[in-house]
Amino acid sequence: MQDLYPSRKSQEVSIIPRKDPVIHAGEGQENHSPLSQQQIDSYEKNGFLMLESFFSENEVKEMSKEIYGLADEYKQSDKPEVVREPTSEEIRSIFAVHQNSDYFDKVSADQRLLDIVNYLLGGDVYVNQSRINYKPGFTGKEFYWHSDFETWHVEDGMPRMRAVSVSIALSDNYSFNGPLMLIPGSHEHFISCIGEAPEDHYKKSLKMQEFGVPDHDSMRWLAEEYGISVPTGPAGSVLLFECNTMHGSNSNITPYGRNNLFMVYNSVENRLVEPFSGAAPRPEFIAARKKLPVLG
């Protein structure tokens, strides 16, 4: 398969114009959008959309109960799905929660979410990745700037930009407790990265990413061209962002924790192929290849 978005293959950075649509809804779907035209236009232009208070207070309580229950269950676990902070034993993320939890499997198939995702991606989807991200007060560490698609393309073999991330806020997102920062409009540009990732790179990158991060000049250009947005909202809000949108977050040194449930939906027409890096595929709990129930 032709590599339309080469990265980590040169010592020079390239900025490649996007070759895929942002909204994939096809003929016949125009009049069945679960989003308003204003919301559709905003997502297409900016590469993300915040839906405040999407889930009810009771639903948030249930989800929060479940994520803390999993944290207790996996507290002493050495399973690879459990990622710990680089400088402590605190849990940073738990992966594949839609596979290992009946409760989160149901959340991933919530029809309200699927209606939106199916529209944006133009048809049936599957969950390519799911995880809980914990960012406790005082100690929650940063996630450096990156485009998810760059990693998913190079290390997992995602062919095209036809995936969307759904981040469900399970605590209030303030401007100061390490919320996600995004660069609106960055999804229109693929920033190639320098440096071939070592074998089993995921074991380090899930804690602190070294490879697959943009160079400073490209980041400066994106920020000066488009600015930086920090969507905030109460627990229960949902942030949808396009797979190539540049994003990251600061450390949380406030007393207020920030936890979220994160799910990646990929089009069934965009299933993973061999990684474009030529390396072995990352494990199933990071990038689904075998367990692909279609959600529609």
Secondary structure, DSSP 4 states (H G I P E B T S, - for coil): ---SS--SSSSS--EEEP-S-S----TT-GGG-SS-HHHHHHHHHHSEEEETT-S-HHHHHHHHHHHHHHHHHTTT---TTEEE-TTSSSEEEEE-HHHH-HHHHHHHT-HHHHHHHHHHHTS-EEEEEEEEEEE-TTTBPPEEEE-HHHHIIIII---SS-EEEEEEESS-B-SSS--EEE-TTGGGEEE---SPPPTTTHHHHTTS--SS---HHHHHHHHHHH--B---B-TT-EEEEETT--EEE--B-SS--EEEEEEEEEEGGG---S-TTSSPPPPTTTS-SS----B-
